[in-house]
Amino acid sequence: MDRLHEVEVFVAVADAGSFAKAGARLRLSPPAVTRALAALEDRLGARVFNRTTRSMTITDVGRRFLESARRVLADLDTAEKEAVGEAAMPQGHLAITASVTFGRSALAPVVCDFLAQHPRVTVSVLLLDRVVNLVEEGLDVAVRIGHLPDSNLIAKRIGAVHRILVASPTYLARRGTPASPTDLRLHSVIAFTGLLPNREWRFLNGQKPGTVTLRPTFEINDAVAAIQAAELGHGITIVLSYMVRDQLRDGALRPVLDAFTLPPQPVHLVYPHARLVAPKVRAFIDFAAPRLTTALEQLAWRTAPRATPSTRASSRSRAAKKPKATSPRGR
């Protein structure tokens, strides 16, 4: 039996979750699907699916083989398209994922401009505030914010962002401005769970890293809602700098504890490793990378220079000559 056919059947079954659905997709009878998988398992010397009369689950061997199988089929598809000249005209469907706020503010306009130049490409964008597996979810490209773990993804750096704490002037006037990370325990904290999954804020005190565990008064999984709550004076929230560029510029929000901010986090475009990159993916990366770099630069908020021991001592000296600020516990 054709080895490539066996791989195609295997991937179809894994995607469809059943022999019958995979057979319908490939226009094969159920016995033909069974024979193809049996031949594949004989050659591998292991089962790729555990099957009963009521259920089917992929085995560990099957899961490890699936990623390579997808890559083989993708490479073949790309090679065929390049052979007939389709590389000169990217086409097909492109699936992209990014965080919700970044997708709204920066990615969506770039995608629209890309489509205007590539009319034979269609795009779907999945905005989620969590990391997804590109291969398992059938996605072509992702925007990833933060340091990348070792993986088989290809990454192209497009910029960087800061994590910053912000609050409204009215809140700070009422509750006082925290002077150190531990002061946050005395304040109302609005937690955007995408950035505070363990209720911990990491910071730098000089060159020494530290962590403070917070007790949020309000937790929500939407960054825009967290920012709105902070604007209304309900507390301090942690965000990525590009999310609040306009609010900081207009004075609706102010940075808090910016002298303790961690170094900027990188932003990458990532896509699965393949010997042959699909023309639609290559075209989008080449088009989007410089535009997203520009967008990140325009969205950037320049934080204040990191305080040194001498500048902090000078600040304390000046503060000692002023009246005491309102207690963080005050209302």
Buried (B, 14 or more C-beta within 10 A) or exposed (E): BEEEBBBBBBBBBBBBEEBEBBBBEBEBEEEBBBBBBEBBBEEBEBBBBEEEEEEBEBBEBBEEBBBEBBBBBBBBEBEEBBEEEBBEBBBBEBBBBBBBBBBBBBBBEBBEEBBEEBEEBEBEBEBBBEBEEBBEEEBBBBBBBBEEEEEEBBBBEBBBBBBBBBBBEEBBEEBBBBBBBEBBEEBBBBBBBBBBEEBEBEBBEEEEEBEBEBEBEBEBEBBBBBBBBBBEBBBBBBBBBBBBBEBBEEEBBBBBBBBBBEEBBBBBBBBBEBEBBBBBBBBBBEBBBEBBBBBBEEBBBEBEEBBEEEEBEEEEEEEEEEEEBBEBEEE
